[in-house]
Amino acid sequence: MKTSAFLYPWDIVGDPGAAARVADLGVQQVTLAAAYHSTRALTPRHPARRVVTAEHAAVLYPPDAARWAGRELRPYPQSWVAADDAYAEAAEALAGAGLDVHSWVVLAHNSRLGAEHPDTSVVNAYGDRYPWAPCIARPAVRTYLVDLAAEAAVRDGAGGTELESCGWYGFAHLHAHDKVAGVGLGDAAQYLMSLCFCPDCRAGYHAHGLDAEELSRSVRAALEPVWSGPGAPEAGWAGVEKLLGADLAAATLRWRTEVARGLQESVVAAVRAAAAPGFQVLLHADPAPHRSGANVGVDPEHIASVADGVVLPCTGDDAAREAVLGPFAGRGGVLAANLTVVRGMGGSPGTLEHDAAHAASLGANQLRLYHAGLASGPDLAAVTEALSRLGR
């Protein structure tokens, strides 16, 4: 089974032995960040540093000045890797080690964009803005994301791309010094906290027969027991219907699905128009259409008609994998099981052989390993051993 490891350019740039170490894991491909959100990351094997602080969402290559000239919304270049084109330098080294390279592009997740352009952000039912979450219903945001995807995905030497956050982003976000765990929110409350009430979304609700003011009041009323009650958090779409009511819930989802599908179709079309024939386009996804975040909720049948496949979050027990992979089985294309292999981030490299085999039994035909640059030496040793046994 073809296996790809996620990496940042800074894991490779300035480390002459890094590409060979990655190849020695037994992977055939690297999914290399070309556009990424802000982060603080360890580089445990780099000869010159141990921490990289990416202070804001940025592209890891020089953006095309002509493409973005005169535009208010434009990508921010990085300044924390000492390279003129960090992506290209890393990609060249990885290709020299015999690895395929695909780009990794994070789209609707950008705190600096929201801070500098507040009108681009999701606005919840209480009027709070989420600067990390650009609202994909806003025409200017959609245009920016489509053009960013076409530029960031199609880098020299890349044989394909993986698009993360290609849809709605919402409340869930590991923010700086996060202080939001005092009240347990299930994914039903997360959905309600992620509904947007910017002017474009208000107009969208109206087109689906909803009064935005009445809807926002209903959302706040539905969330009141969450803030005051000791009960277990409601889960799944049934939980959303229980909190908000089936009719209102369905109407909000129709609007959000319409917007997300339109963005995904436009993004994939733009990437394909910019790329050579055969360029592979995958989306990081989840089979529950109401989900938002890095792995956006999609309808499996629809997304199979748009992209070349999906990358699905498969870390966890067998039941969790079955719930995620099952709806996509038998639809053709790439079905990549994404398994976290960093123990300190909730991964389980020691069970990689079992987890990968189980994913394959459910229809997965590729693996993704998150994240070869962040993992400890023992974690990577476990990965190497598991991949060697899976390859026999």
Order of alpha helices (4+ residues) and beta strands (2+ residues): beta-alpha-beta-beta-beta-beta-alpha-alpha-beta-alpha-beta-beta-alpha-beta-alpha-alpha-alpha-alpha-alpha-beta-beta-alpha-beta-alpha-beta-alpha-beta-alpha
